[in-house]
Amino acid sequence: MEAKQLILQVEDIHKATELISSKLRKPVIIENKNFELISYSSSIDEFDQTQQKTILSKKCPIFIIDRLKKEGIVQRLESHPDPIRVHPIEELGFHQRVVVAAKHLGHTMGYIWVQESDHLLKDEELSFLEEITPHLGKLIYDVYERINAKEGKREELLWKLLHHEYGSESQVRHDASLAKLTLPERFSVVVFSLATPQHKYMLDYLEKTIYQSSSKKQIHYLKTEFQMILVLYGETGEEFSSRNLAREIIEEVKNEAGEDPFYNFLIGVGKEYTTLDYLRKSFLEALEVIEIANFITPRPESMPREFTKLGIYRYLATLYEKNSSEDYYSDDLLTLIQNDTEKQTDLLRTLEVYLANNGKGKQTANQLFIHPNTLNYRIKKIQELTTIDFNDFNMKTYLYTELLLLNNVEAYYQRYRDAL
């Protein structure tokens, strides 16, 4: 039976790769549409430097992908069913090769690369390659389907864990083994939630950033319409390793997205745990941070993202409801707001920063960009106008909480303005 017929009957993509390589007497690599390695022929020594890097890292080097896009090769592959000859890029260790897009059901599934080096493929060999690619597209599609089936089982298992739908740990571990899911020994749950529905595209951007992250093997994620839930795996014996990973991921997303788009996300980080039963607990903690961030949306960047750092923020919503229902106001804060309004002073902001810095004058002055003498003058003025005692811890705590509400909840500040 000739090689073409053999390949068209093969259902294993690795066997097909070997048959193509044997027929053409060339090294062959098959990648998916994201340029990730699916299969390669056994003649590893014959591959050029670029292909060897692809085999080692399981993905085509990013600088090669960028070069191919810049030269229009990737765009041509979408519109041309015939093989395309790509000239060598000597400085990158990229030898001459032929590439053809493998399509299935009208969509590009991946690419077949045949390294030519010094001996070019003949016309009949190029025709052979073109004739077998539809079958290869189907084989790549089948690979996707198998991966998706496994991912689907993993997602289902994670959802059950997050919602406490498992009766015993032995059942969890049995199902995880079947789904090829490694259960974490140490973990934290992180939730990215969209501040507004019109920014749904940001979830796709987030997914891409996570996928490209160097830490992606330590991350499992679940995606809903407006949220992405990340289960971060820490190092077994390294305390806070999953929390530190959460911080790295958040910073990476911020750097990639830019500051303004980044604040379309409300982000919550649950505590780190080492017992699987607490996976849901970490998840609920992350959601509580999201709820609070949503409550104070005018300044979401000012509050902590980690549950362990919420502190007084956990009680803001309750305090807001109590004060609003009782029509309560702080006379001292009303006085400062009135003075700021009538005399264009900045006493309310000064009080907030002073309390936030625990009464440390130098830090407060630096943060407000004023001279220490100016700060001293303002503090004396605050004391003259109000009954505030800066030696009274309870009073300072209460005032700081009220200031958090005033400066983070627009409706609360408006109540004070209307009360003047």
MARNU-511488 format. One record per residue (C-alpha): residue number from 1; residue in one letter; x, y, z. Coordinates in pm, whole numbers, always signed. Layout:
N
[NUM "A" [X Y Z]];
...
//
This chain:
420
[1 "M" [+0 +0 +0]];
[2 "E" [+140 +343 -91]];
[3 "A" [+225 +600 +177]];
[4 "K" [-71 +826 +101]];
[5 "Q" [-328 +549 +157]];
[6 "L" [-153 +437 +474]];
[7 "I" [-160 +789 +619]];
[8 "L" [-527 +838 +530]];
[9 "Q" [-613 +523 +725]];
[10 "V" [-406 +608 +1031]];
[11 "E" [-595 +739 +1338]];
[12 "D" [-286 +818 +1545]];
[13 "I" [-121 +1152 +1470]];
[14 "H" [+222 +1037 +1588]];
[15 "K" [+219 +741 +1351]];
[16 "A" [+105 +972 +1069]];
[17 "T" [+398 +1205 +1144]];
[18 "E" [+646 +918 +1113]];
[19 "L" [+491 +802 +784]];
[20 "I" [+514 +1154 +637]];
[21 "S" [+876 +1187 +746]];
[22 "S" [+958 +846 +598]];
[23 "K" [+787 +929 +269]];
[24 "L" [+954 +1270 +227]];
[25 "R" [+1281 +1172 +400]];
[26 "K" [+1265 +1497 +595]];
[27 "P" [+1218 +1598 +960]];
[28 "V" [+850 +1678 +1031]];
[29 "I" [+683 +1873 +1310]];
[30 "I" [+310 +1920 +1365]];
[31 "E" [+184 +2211 +1576]];
[32 "N" [-164 +2323 +1674]];
[33 "K" [-306 +2662 +1575]];
[34 "N" [-135 +2822 +1879]];
[35 "F" [+205 +2693 +1754]];
[36 "E" [+225 +2440 +2036]];
[37 "L" [+391 +2108 +1965]];
[38 "I" [+164 +1812 +1895]];
[39 "S" [+395 +1561 +1723]];
[40 "Y" [+740 +1533 +1566]];
[41 "S" [+931 +1267 +1374]];
[42 "S" [+1196 +1060 +1551]];
[43 "S" [+1496 +1199 +1358]];
[44 "I" [+1568 +1461 +1625]];
[45 "D" [+1932 +1510 +1527]];
[46 "E" [+1826 +1638 +1186]];
[47 "F" [+1614 +1923 +1322]];
[48 "D" [+1752 +2276 +1307]];
[49 "Q" [+1807 +2491 +1616]];
[50 "T" [+1459 +2644 +1608]];
[51 "Q" [+1282 +2310 +1583]];
[52 "Q" [+1494 +2166 +1863]];
[53 "K" [+1383 +2455 +2085]];
[54 "T" [+1022 +2383 +1988]];
[55 "I" [+1063 +2019 +2089]];
[56 "L" [+1224 +2110 +2423]];
[57 "S" [+975 +2382 +2521]];
[58 "K" [+671 +2222 +2351]];
[59 "K" [+604 +2551 +2171]];
[60 "C" [+751 +2744 +1879]];
[61 "P" [+977 +3027 +2008]];
[62 "I" [+781 +3353 +2029]];
[63 "F" [+1039 +3547 +1827]];
[64 "I" [+992 +3304 +1537]];
[65 "I" [+612 +3341 +1553]];
[66 "D" [+649 +3721 +1550]];
[67 "R" [+883 +3702 +1250]];
[68 "L" [+640 +3476 +1060]];
[69 "K" [+353 +3716 +1132]];
[70 "K" [+561 +4016 +1031]];
[71 "E" [+647 +3853 +697]];
[72 "G" [+282 +3762 +636]];
[73 "I" [+338 +3384 +646]];
[74 "V" [+72 +3322 +911]];
[75 "Q" [-183 +3533 +721]];
[76 "R" [-108 +3346 +396]];
[77 "L" [-160 +3011 +568]];
[78 "E" [-515 +3112 +652]];
[79 "S" [-605 +3188 +291]];
[80 "H" [-386 +2942 +93]];
[81 "P" [-458 +2567 +104]];
[82 "D" [-132 +2483 -75]];
[83 "P" [+207 +2445 +97]];
[84 "I" [+414 +2760 +147]];
[85 "R" [+792 +2765 +127]];
[86 "V" [+952 +2967 +406]];
[87 "H" [+1304 +3093 +342]];
[88 "P" [+1579 +3040 +600]];
[89 "I" [+1646 +3288 +881]];
[90 "E" [+2012 +3214 +936]];
[91 "E" [+2065 +3438 +1240]];
[92 "L" [+1785 +3255 +1424]];
[93 "G" [+1893 +2902 +1335]];
[94 "F" [+1584 +2861 +1118]];
[95 "H" [+1646 +2644 +809]];
[96 "Q" [+1436 +2653 +496]];
[97 "R" [+1110 +2463 +527]];
[98 "V" [+765 +2406 +384]];
[99 "V" [+453 +2465 +590]];
[100 "V" [+90 +2391 +519]];
[101 "A" [-221 +2467 +726]];
[102 "A" [-425 +2163 +832]];
[103 "K" [-794 +2251 +834]];
[104 "H" [-1103 +2066 +952]];
[105 "L" [-1466 +2181 +918]];
[106 "G" [-1340 +2505 +766]];
[107 "H" [-1117 +2598 +1058]];
[108 "T" [-738 +2589 +1089]];
[109 "M" [-648 +2317 +1338]];
[110 "G" [-270 +2341 +1310]];
[111 "Y" [+36 +2342 +1087]];
[112 "I" [+260 +2077 +930]];
[113 "W" [+623 +2182 +901]];
[114 "V" [+867 +1994 +678]];
[115 "Q" [+1230 +2098 +709]];
[116 "E" [+1389 +2109 +363]];
[117 "S" [+1743 +2228 +436]];
[118 "D" [+1951 +2174 +119]];
[119 "H" [+1716 +1946 -76]];
[120 "L" [+1388 +2102 -184]];
[121 "L" [+1067 +1904 -203]];
[122 "K" [+959 +1814 -557]];
[123 "D" [+623 +1919 -701]];
[124 "E" [+474 +1573 -655]];
[125 "E" [+587 +1573 -290]];
[126 "L" [+423 +1912 -235]];
[127 "S" [+103 +1774 -392]];
[128 "F" [+122 +1472 -164]];
[129 "L" [+150 +1702 +135]];
[130 "E" [-150 +1908 +23]];
[131 "E" [-362 +1595 -32]];
[132 "I" [-305 +1448 +314]];
[133 "T" [-347 +1769 +520]];
[134 "P" [-729 +1748 +549]];
[135 "H" [-687 +1413 +724]];
[136 "L" [-420 +1562 +950]];
[137 "G" [-660 +1846 +1031]];
[138 "K" [-909 +1582 +1148]];
[139 "L" [-641 +1410 +1359]];
[140 "I" [-545 +1739 +1526]];
[141 "Y" [-915 +1803 +1590]];
[142 "D" [-938 +1463 +1758]];
[143 "V" [-645 +1556 +1981]];
[144 "Y" [-833 +1873 +2084]];
[145 "E" [-1146 +1669 +2158]];
[146 "R" [-957 +1430 +2386]];
[147 "I" [-791 +1720 +2569]];
[148 "N" [-1124 +1902 +2605]];
[149 "A" [-1289 +1588 +2741]];
[150 "K" [-1021 +1560 +3010]];
[151 "E" [-1044 +1934 +3084]];
[152 "G" [-1421 +1901 +3113]];
[153 "K" [-1386 +1630 +3377]];
[154 "R" [-1129 +1838 +3564]];
[155 "E" [-1354 +2144 +3559]];
[156 "E" [-1649 +1942 +3684]];
[157 "L" [-1441 +1804 +3970]];
[158 "L" [-1312 +2150 +4069]];
[159 "W" [-1665 +2293 +4067]];
[160 "K" [-1777 +2012 +4296]];
[161 "L" [-1490 +2083 +4533]];
[162 "L" [-1568 +2455 +4538]];
[163 "H" [-1932 +2379 +4623]];
[164 "H" [-1866 +2097 +4874]];
[165 "E" [-2046 +1839 +4664]];
[166 "Y" [-1819 +1547 +4758]];
[167 "G" [-1906 +1307 +5037]];
[168 "S" [-1559 +1175 +5111]];
[169 "E" [-1198 +1257 +5037]];
[170 "S" [-1141 +906 +4900]];
[171 "Q" [-1408 +969 +4634]];
[172 "V" [-1246 +1301 +4546]];
[173 "R" [-908 +1139 +4502]];
[174 "H" [-1054 +853 +4297]];
[175 "D" [-1228 +1094 +4056]];
[176 "A" [-920 +1316 +4039]];
[177 "S" [-709 +1015 +3942]];
[178 "L" [-951 +928 +3659]];
[179 "A" [-947 +1290 +3537]];
[180 "K" [-565 +1306 +3558]];
[181 "L" [-598 +1600 +3797]];
[182 "T" [-327 +1646 +4058]];
[183 "L" [-488 +1769 +4379]];
[184 "P" [-305 +2051 +4560]];
[185 "E" [-128 +2001 +4891]];
[186 "R" [-122 +2379 +4944]];
[187 "F" [-348 +2626 +4766]];
[188 "S" [-524 +2961 +4746]];
[189 "V" [-828 +3060 +4541]];
[190 "V" [-826 +3386 +4345]];
[191 "V" [-1130 +3540 +4176]];
[192 "F" [-1114 +3796 +3896]];
[193 "S" [-1456 +3958 +3853]];
[194 "L" [-1554 +4220 +3595]];
[195 "A" [-1655 +4556 +3744]];
[196 "T" [-1893 +4613 +3449]];
[197 "P" [-2041 +4361 +3201]];
[198 "Q" [-1932 +4557 +2891]];
[199 "H" [-1570 +4461 +2956]];
[200 "K" [-1626 +4086 +2899]];
[201 "Y" [-1341 +4086 +2646]];
[202 "M" [-1102 +4132 +2940]];
[203 "L" [-1169 +3773 +3052]];
[204 "D" [-1032 +3645 +2720]];
[205 "Y" [-730 +3871 +2769]];
[206 "L" [-686 +3737 +3123]];
[207 "E" [-710 +3378 +3001]];
[208 "K" [-441 +3444 +2742]];
[209 "T" [-214 +3607 +3002]];
[210 "I" [-253 +3311 +3237]];
[211 "Y" [-195 +3066 +2953]];
[212 "Q" [+132 +3240 +2863]];
[213 "S" [+244 +3267 +3225]];
[214 "S" [+555 +3077 +3329]];
[215 "S" [+353 +2953 +3628]];
[216 "K" [+61 +2811 +3426]];
[217 "K" [+133 +2454 +3543]];
[218 "Q" [+52 +2567 +3897]];
[219 "I" [-285 +2714 +3796]];
[220 "H" [-624 +2560 +3729]];
[221 "Y" [-899 +2800 +3632]];
[222 "L" [-1275 +2801 +3584]];
[223 "K" [-1446 +3060 +3367]];
[224 "T" [-1799 +3194 +3403]];
[225 "E" [-1969 +3474 +3211]];
[226 "F" [-1825 +3756 +3424]];
[227 "Q" [-1564 +3586 +3643]];
[228 "M" [-1254 +3372 +3633]];
[229 "I" [-1175 +3154 +3934]];
[230 "L" [-813 +3047 +3977]];
[231 "V" [-698 +2762 +4200]];
[232 "L" [-331 +2829 +4263]];
[233 "Y" [-107 +2541 +4367]];
[234 "G" [+166 +2626 +4616]];
[235 "E" [+480 +2433 +4701]];
[236 "T" [+401 +2159 +4955]];
[237 "G" [+649 +2263 +5223]];
[238 "E" [+670 +2633 +5142]];
[239 "E" [+433 +2844 +5350]];
[240 "F" [+251 +3125 +5164]];
[241 "S" [+382 +3001 +4826]];
[242 "S" [+32 +2999 +4671]];
[243 "R" [-36 +3347 +4811]];
[244 "N" [+291 +3471 +4665]];
[245 "L" [+197 +3315 +4332]];
[246 "A" [-133 +3505 +4348]];
[247 "R" [+55 +3831 +4392]];
[248 "E" [+281 +3748 +4097]];
[249 "I" [-15 +3667 +3871]];
[250 "I" [-201 +3987 +3967]];
[251 "E" [+108 +4199 +3902]];
[252 "E" [+167 +4021 +3571]];
[253 "V" [-190 +4087 +3458]];
[254 "K" [-159 +4452 +3560]];
[255 "N" [+166 +4496 +3367]];
[256 "E" [+29 +4324 +3057]];
[257 "A" [-310 +4497 +3055]];
[258 "G" [-203 +4846 +3162]];
[259 "E" [-333 +5028 +3469]];
[260 "D" [-665 +5161 +3334]];
[261 "P" [-788 +4833 +3177]];
[262 "F" [-662 +4643 +3483]];
[263 "Y" [-905 +4828 +3711]];
[264 "N" [-1195 +4678 +3515]];
[265 "F" [-1128 +4378 +3740]];
[266 "L" [-1233 +4339 +4101]];
[267 "I" [-990 +4086 +4250]];
[268 "G" [-1019 +3871 +4561]];
[269 "V" [-755 +3639 +4709]];
[270 "G" [-865 +3376 +4961]];
[271 "K" [-640 +3252 +5241]];
[272 "E" [-385 +2977 +5183]];
[273 "Y" [-483 +2631 +5311]];
[274 "T" [-336 +2282 +5315]];
[275 "T" [-656 +2082 +5366]];
[276 "L" [-870 +2004 +5063]];
[277 "D" [-1191 +2057 +5262]];
[278 "Y" [-1098 +2425 +5286]];
[279 "L" [-1094 +2484 +4910]];
[280 "R" [-1449 +2619 +4929]];
[281 "K" [-1354 +2834 +5230]];
[282 "S" [-1075 +3002 +5033]];
[283 "F" [-1318 +3049 +4744]];
[284 "L" [-1581 +3216 +4967]];
[285 "E" [-1314 +3442 +5117]];
[286 "A" [-1212 +3555 +4769]];
[287 "L" [-1579 +3624 +4688]];
[288 "E" [-1617 +3829 +5008]];
[289 "V" [-1329 +4051 +4895]];
[290 "I" [-1506 +4094 +4558]];
[291 "E" [-1833 +4191 +4729]];
[292 "I" [-1657 +4455 +4937]];
[293 "A" [-1466 +4587 +4636]];
[294 "N" [-1795 +4614 +4450]];
[295 "F" [-1943 +4804 +4744]];
[296 "I" [-1670 +5070 +4731]];
[297 "T" [-1632 +5091 +4352]];
[298 "P" [-1536 +5460 +4341]];
[299 "R" [-1192 +5364 +4477]];
[300 "P" [-1142 +4987 +4438]];
[301 "E" [-764 +5026 +4405]];
[302 "S" [-742 +5162 +4760]];
[303 "M" [-859 +4847 +4939]];
[304 "P" [-665 +4524 +5001]];
[305 "R" [-724 +4234 +4758]];
[306 "E" [-626 +3965 +5007]];
[307 "F" [-882 +3840 +5257]];
[308 "T" [-619 +3832 +5532]];
[309 "K" [-561 +4207 +5488]];
[310 "L" [-922 +4325 +5478]];
[311 "G" [-929 +4433 +5842]];
[312 "I" [-1197 +4697 +5900]];
[313 "Y" [-1308 +4679 +5536]];
[314 "R" [-1505 +4363 +5625]];
[315 "Y" [-1744 +4574 +5834]];
[316 "L" [-1794 +4877 +5610]];
[317 "A" [-2114 +4754 +5446]];
[318 "T" [-2270 +4670 +5784]];
[319 "L" [-2172 +5005 +5930]];
[320 "Y" [-2305 +5185 +5621]];
[321 "E" [-2644 +5015 +5655]];
[322 "K" [-2663 +5087 +6030]];
[323 "N" [-2570 +5455 +6000]];
[324 "S" [-2800 +5509 +5702]];
[325 "S" [-3097 +5341 +5870]];
[326 "E" [-3046 +5546 +6188]];
[327 "D" [-2974 +5868 +5996]];
[328 "Y" [-2649 +5898 +6192]];
[329 "Y" [-2370 +6150 +6124]];
[330 "S" [-2042 +6234 +6293]];
[331 "D" [-2062 +6595 +6407]];
[332 "D" [-1684 +6626 +6394]];
[333 "L" [-1666 +6514 +6031]];
[334 "L" [-1961 +6737 +5937]];
[335 "T" [-1770 +7030 +6082]];
[336 "L" [-1458 +6950 +5879]];
[337 "I" [-1656 +6902 +5557]];
[338 "Q" [-1827 +7239 +5612]];
[339 "N" [-1494 +7411 +5681]];
[340 "D" [-1336 +7255 +5369]];
[341 "T" [-1634 +7365 +5158]];
[342 "E" [-1654 +7723 +5284]];
[343 "K" [-1282 +7801 +5326]];
[344 "Q" [-1129 +7572 +5062]];
[345 "T" [-919 +7387 +5322]];
[346 "D" [-819 +7019 +5304]];
[347 "L" [-872 +6915 +5665]];
[348 "L" [-1080 +6602 +5598]];
[349 "R" [-818 +6453 +5367]];
[350 "T" [-543 +6553 +5612]];
[351 "L" [-725 +6372 +5895]];
[352 "E" [-764 +6056 +5686]];
[353 "V" [-397 +6039 +5587]];
[354 "Y" [-282 +6126 +5940]];
[355 "L" [-489 +5844 +6089]];
[356 "A" [-385 +5599 +5814]];
[357 "N" [-20 +5670 +5903]];
[358 "N" [-90 +5618 +6273]];
[359 "G" [-15 +5981 +6356]];
[360 "K" [+334 +5981 +6205]];
[361 "G" [+391 +6339 +6096]];
[362 "K" [+677 +6293 +5850]];
[363 "Q" [+502 +6015 +5656]];
[364 "T" [+176 +6211 +5650]];
[365 "A" [+343 +6530 +5526]];
[366 "N" [+528 +6339 +5253]];
[367 "Q" [+210 +6169 +5137]];
[368 "L" [+20 +6499 +5127]];
[369 "F" [+317 +6680 +4966]];
[370 "I" [+316 +6951 +5232]];
[371 "H" [+572 +7091 +5478]];
[372 "P" [+567 +6938 +5832]];
[373 "N" [+484 +7284 +5973]];
[374 "T" [+180 +7301 +5744]];
[375 "L" [+71 +6961 +5872]];
[376 "N" [+112 +7074 +6234]];
[377 "Y" [-101 +7380 +6161]];
[378 "R" [-378 +7165 +6007]];
[379 "I" [-378 +6918 +6298]];
[380 "K" [-413 +7205 +6548]];
[381 "K" [-695 +7349 +6339]];
[382 "I" [-873 +7012 +6339]];
[383 "Q" [-842 +6998 +6719]];
[384 "E" [-978 +7352 +6754]];
[385 "L" [-1282 +7282 +6536]];
[386 "T" [-1369 +6934 +6671]];
[387 "T" [-1373 +6716 +6983]];
[388 "I" [-1121 +6474 +6831]];
[389 "D" [-869 +6339 +7081]];
[390 "F" [-571 +6186 +6901]];
[391 "N" [-470 +6003 +7218]];
[392 "D" [-798 +5809 +7222]];
[393 "F" [-748 +5485 +7028]];
[394 "N" [-1120 +5402 +7009]];
[395 "M" [-1203 +5745 +6872]];
[396 "K" [-928 +5721 +6610]];
[397 "T" [-1049 +5377 +6500]];
[398 "Y" [-1407 +5496 +6474]];
[399 "L" [-1312 +5810 +6278]];
[400 "Y" [-1092 +5616 +6038]];
[401 "T" [-1379 +5377 +5966]];
[402 "E" [-1616 +5667 +5899]];
[403 "L" [-1356 +5825 +5671]];
[404 "L" [-1321 +5501 +5477]];
[405 "L" [-1694 +5511 +5414]];
[406 "L" [-1688 +5879 +5321]];
[407 "N" [-1404 +5845 +5078]];
[408 "N" [-1496 +5508 +4928]];
[409 "V" [-1877 +5513 +4910]];
[410 "E" [-2009 +5798 +4701]];
[411 "A" [-2364 +5777 +4838]];
[412 "Y" [-2239 +5803 +5196]];
[413 "Y" [-2042 +6118 +5124]];
[414 "Q" [-2347 +6268 +4952]];
[415 "R" [-2551 +6207 +5270]];
[416 "Y" [-2302 +6416 +5463]];
[417 "R" [-2309 +6691 +5201]];
[418 "D" [-2688 +6701 +5213]];
[419 "A" [-2678 +6724 +5593]];
[420 "L" [-2482 +7051 +5592]];
//
